[in-house]
């Protein structure tokens, strides 16, 4: 009998110690997870509270604390409903904070005695502010992707229409259209790799010239500023560089082994104190470099489509032994920092 009693005592002590360990573990879990728990009786008097943090730190007495009145009333109404019905309630609250808005998920559960009567309520508060911010950021990014996708499709539609207008055969159309799509894809790769910020001008120009077998180190002489183009400007200026490169490889300086083009970027004062980007492509053309005399999509894109899309101006001049294209776009299309 004595041994049996001793065993029961040891078991009870072990059970108590296990319960204490479990309690400590749960407290650590609540703290690490940022979960606040409040237990109140039927009259809403606090029996115990664990891990109470602002804005719940003052909630251990009257449920108002430092919460906005409307939010405190919502929680109070939910608790009264749980006491009356015995059914759980769930709320999502947004609370103004110094750095914006804090979001919380609130669960209110009934504590039933052995007879099933409600003897108190357990309120669990979990902050979900970071999750909300991530959701909002994701929604913003998805809207941005949708917007930019529509813009890109509009550009492709315009290119397809204009290319067909200036193509004599289906084969001619396909060749030119594919080249322009590949140009857009190349510019789009730069935009995407920058998390949709845009593309550096020098990298954009070098990429477009290099796509046609020309070595940019030898065949491209870039001088001046290197602003960061926004996505729309990157796509359209990339298209302009594509048309100039194709023309040069076919008829101009890049058709010769020793030929090169000069691209100069200057930041100049514009109206209302704004800064404009003046971009110039220049190349020497020889007597045998027979430039096409009729208007084609390339010149239409350079003189009309690209500047109109950027609220800028452009000129394309072929005089004697020199071709020069000058594009001026306002500050809204680029950054210099």
C-alpha positions in Angstrom: 0.0 0.0 0.0 2.8 2.4 0.9 4.5 1.6 -2.4 1.3 2.2 -4.3 0.7 5.6 -2.6 4.3 6.6 -3.3 3.8 5.7 -7.0 0.6 7.8 -7.2 2.4 10.7 -5.7 5.3 10.4 -8.2 2.8 10.1 -11.1 1.0 13.2 -9.8 4.2 15.2 -9.5 5.3 14.1 -13.0 1.9 15.1 -14.4 2.1 18.5 -12.7 5.6 19.0 -14.0 4.5 18.0 -17.5 1.6 20.4 -17.2 3.9 23.2 -16.2 6.2 22.4 -19.1 3.3 22.4 -21.5 2.1 25.8 -20.1 5.6 27.3 -20.5 5.8 25.9 -24.0 2.5 27.4 -25.0 3.4 30.8 -23.6 6.6 30.7 -25.7 4.5 29.7 -28.7 2.1 32.6 -28.1 4.9 35.1 -27.7 6.8 33.9 -30.8 3.7 33.8 -33.0 2.5 37.2 -31.8 -0.8 35.7 -30.5 -2.7 37.5 -27.7 -5.3 35.5 -25.6 -7.8 37.0 -23.2 -10.2 35.1 -20.9 -13.2 36.9 -19.5 -16.2 35.7 -17.5 -19.9 36.3 -18.5 -19.8 39.8 -17.2 -16.7 40.6 -19.3 -14.4 40.8 -16.3 -10.9 39.6 -17.1 -9.9 36.4 -15.4 -6.5 36.0 -17.1 -4.6 37.3 -20.1 -1.5 36.2 -21.9 0.9 38.0 -24.3 -1.2 41.1 -24.4 0.4 43.7 -26.6 -0.7 47.1 -28.0 -3.5 47.8 -28.9 -4.7 45.0 -26.5 -2.5 45.9 -23.6 -5.3 47.9 -22.0 -7.9 45.4 -23.0 -7.5 43.3 -19.9 -10.3 45.2 -18.0 -13.0 46.8 -20.1 -12.3 45.7 -23.7 -12.0 49.3 -24.8 -8.4 50.1 -24.0 -6.8 52.2 -26.7 -8.9 50.7 -29.5 -11.1 53.1 -31.5 -14.6 53.2 -30.1 -16.2 51.6 -33.2 -13.8 48.7 -33.1 -14.2 48.2 -29.4 -18.0 48.1 -29.8 -17.7 45.4 -32.5 -15.6 43.2 -30.3 -17.9 43.8 -27.3 -21.0 42.9 -29.4 -19.3 39.7 -30.6 -18.5 38.7 -27.1 -22.1 39.3 -25.9 -23.4 37.2 -28.8 -21.1 34.4 -27.9 -22.3 34.5 -24.2 -25.9 34.5 -25.4 -25.7 31.8 -28.1 -22.6 29.8 -27.2 -21.5 29.9 -30.9 -18.1 31.3 -31.9 -17.6 34.6 -33.7 -14.8 35.7 -36.1 -13.9 39.3 -36.9 -11.3 41.1 -39.0 -10.4 44.6 -37.7 -8.3 47.4 -39.2 -6.9 49.8 -36.6 -5.2 53.2 -37.4 -1.5 53.3 -36.5 1.4 55.7 -36.8 2.8 53.9 -39.9 -0.6 53.3 -41.6 -3.1 50.6 -40.7 -2.7 47.5 -38.6 -4.9 44.4 -39.3 -6.0 41.7 -36.9 -8.0 38.5 -37.0 -10.1 38.1 -33.9 -11.7 34.8 -32.7 -14.2 34.8 -29.8 -15.0 31.3 -28.4 -17.3 30.3 -25.6 -15.9 28.4 -22.6 -18.5 25.8 -21.6 -18.7 24.2 -18.2 -19.4 20.4 -17.7 -23.1 21.1 -18.0 -22.7 23.0 -21.3 -23.5 26.4 -19.9 -21.3 29.3 -21.1 -19.1 30.4 -18.2 -16.8 32.7 -20.1 -15.3 33.8 -23.4 -11.9 33.3 -24.9 -10.7 36.0 -27.3 -7.7 35.3 -29.5 -6.1 38.1 -31.4 -3.6 37.6 -34.3 -2.0 40.4 -36.2 -2.1 40.0 -40.0 -0.7 43.4 -41.0 2.3 42.0 -43.0 0.1 39.5 -44.7 -2.3 42.3 -45.7 0.5 44.4 -47.0 1.8 41.6 -49.1 -1.7 40.9 -50.5 -2.1 44.6 -51.3 1.4 44.7 -52.9 0.6 41.6 -55.0 -2.7 43.1 -56.1 -0.9 46.3 -57.1 1.7 44.3 -59.1 -1.0 42.3 -60.8 -2.8 45.5 -61.9 0.5 46.8 -63.1 1.2 43.6 -65.1 -2.3 43.8 -66.6 -1.9 47.4 -67.5 1.5 46.9 -69.1 0.4 43.8 -70.9 -2.5 45.7 -72.5 0.0 48.4 -73.5 2.3 45.9 -75.0 -0.5 44.2 -77.0 -1.6 47.6 -78.3 2.0 48.3 -79.5 2.1 44.9 -81.2 -1.2 45.5 -82.8 0.0 48.9 -84.1 3.2 47.3 -85.4 1.3 44.5 -87.2 -1.0 47.0 -88.8 1.7 49.4 -90.0 4.0 46.5 -91.1 1.3 45.0 -93.3 0.6 48.5 -94.8 4.2 48.8 -95.9 4.9 45.2 -96.9 4.6 44.0 -100.6 4.3 40.3 -99.9 3.4 38.0 -97.0 7.0 36.9 -96.7 8.2 40.4 -96.5 5.6 41.1 -93.8 6.6 38.0 -91.7 10.3 38.9 -91.9 9.8 42.5 -90.8 7.1 41.7 -88.2 9.2 38.9 -86.6 12.2 41.3 -86.4 10.1 43.9 -84.6 8.6 41.5 -82.2 12.1 40.2 -81.3 13.1 43.8 -80.8 10.2 44.3 -78.4 11.1 41.1 -76.6 14.7 42.2 -76.2 13.6 45.5 -74.6 10.9 43.8 -72.5 13.6 41.4 -71.1 15.5 44.5 -69.8 12.3 45.9 -68.3 11.4 42.7 -66.6 14.8 42.1 -65.2 14.6 45.5 -63.5 11.3 44.6 -61.8 9.4 46.7 -64.3 11.4 49.8 -63.5 12.7 50.2 -67.0 16.1 50.0 -68.8 19.3 52.0 -69.0 19.7 53.7 -72.3 23.2 52.5 -73.1 22.3 48.9 -72.4 19.2 49.2 -74.5 21.0 50.7 -77.5 23.9 48.2 -77.3 21.4 45.3 -77.2 19.5 46.4 -80.2 22.7 47.0 -82.3 24.2 43.7 -81.1 21.2 41.7 -82.2 22.2 42.1 -85.9 25.6 40.5 -85.7 27.4 43.8 -85.2 29.9 44.0 -82.4 28.8 47.0 -80.3 32.3 47.5 -78.9 33.5 48.2 -82.4 30.4 49.3 -84.3 28.7 51.5 -81.7 30.2 54.7 -80.3 27.9 55.8 -77.4 28.5 59.2 -75.8 26.8 61.4 -73.2 24.3 60.7 -70.5 22.9 57.2 -69.6 19.5 57.9 -68.2 17.1 55.2 -67.0 14.1 54.9 -69.3 10.7 54.0 -67.9 9.1 50.9 -69.4 7.1 52.6 -72.1 10.1 54.7 -73.2 12.3 51.6 -73.2 10.0 49.7 -75.6 9.5 52.6 -78.0 13.1 53.8 -78.0 14.2 50.2 -78.4 11.9 50.0 -81.5 13.5 53.1 -82.9 17.0 51.7 -82.3 15.9 48.5 -84.0 14.7 50.3 -87.1 17.8 52.3 -87.3 20.0 49.2 -86.8 18.1 47.2 -89.5 18.4 50.1 -91.9 22.1 50.5 -91.2 22.9 46.8 -91.6 20.9 46.7 -94.9 21.9 50.0 -96.4 24.2 52.0 -94.1 27.4 52.1 -92.1 26.9 48.7 -90.4 26.7 47.0 -93.8 30.5 47.7 -94.1 33.2 45.8 -92.1 34.7 49.0 -90.9 31.4 50.9 -90.4 30.1 52.3 -87.1 27.3 54.4 -85.8 27.4 57.2 -83.2 24.7 57.6 -80.6 24.8 60.7 -78.4 22.5 61.3 -75.4 22.3 64.8 -74.0 20.2 66.2 -71.2 19.0 69.6 -72.3 16.8 72.3 -70.7 13.2 72.3 -71.9 10.1 74.4 -71.3 9.1 75.1 -67.7 12.5 74.3 -66.4 12.2 70.6 -67.2 15.0 68.5 -68.5 14.6 66.7 -71.9 16.6 63.8 -73.3 18.0 64.5 -76.8 19.0 61.3 -78.4 20.9 61.4 -81.7 21.9 58.5 -84.0 24.4 59.4 -86.7 26.3 57.4 -89.3 28.3 58.1 -92.4 26.8 56.5 -95.6 28.8 55.9 -98.7 28.0 56.5 -102.3 27.0 52.8 -102.7 24.7 52.8 -99.6 21.4 53.1 -101.5 18.9 54.2 -99.0 15.3 53.4 -100.0 13.6 56.5 -101.4 10.0 55.6 -100.6 8.4 55.9 -97.1 8.3 52.6 -95.3 7.2 51.6 -91.8 10.8 52.2 -90.5 10.7 55.9 -91.2 7.1 56.2 -90.1 7.9 54.6 -86.8 11.0 56.9 -86.4 9.3 60.1 -87.3 5.7 59.6 -86.1 5.0 56.5 -84.0 7.9 56.7 -81.5 7.8 60.4 -80.8 4.0 60.5 -80.5 4.1 57.6 -78.0 6.6 59.6 -75.8 5.1 63.1 -76.3 8.3 64.0 -78.0 9.6 65.2 -81.4 11.8 63.6 -84.0 13.6 64.3 -87.2 15.2 61.9 -89.8 17.6 63.5 -92.3 19.6 61.9 -95.0 21.9 64.5 -96.6 24.8 63.7 -98.8 27.0 61.1 -97.0 25.3 61.3 -93.6 22.2 59.9 -91.9 21.0 61.5 -88.7 18.1 60.8 -86.5 17.3 63.0 -83.6 14.7 62.2 -80.9 13.8 64.6 -78.1 11.6 63.3 -75.2 10.4 65.0 -72.0 11.5 64.2 -68.5 8.5 62.0 -67.7 10.1 59.2 -69.8 13.3 58.8 -67.9 15.2 59.2 -64.6 18.7 60.5 -64.1 19.3 59.4 -60.4 
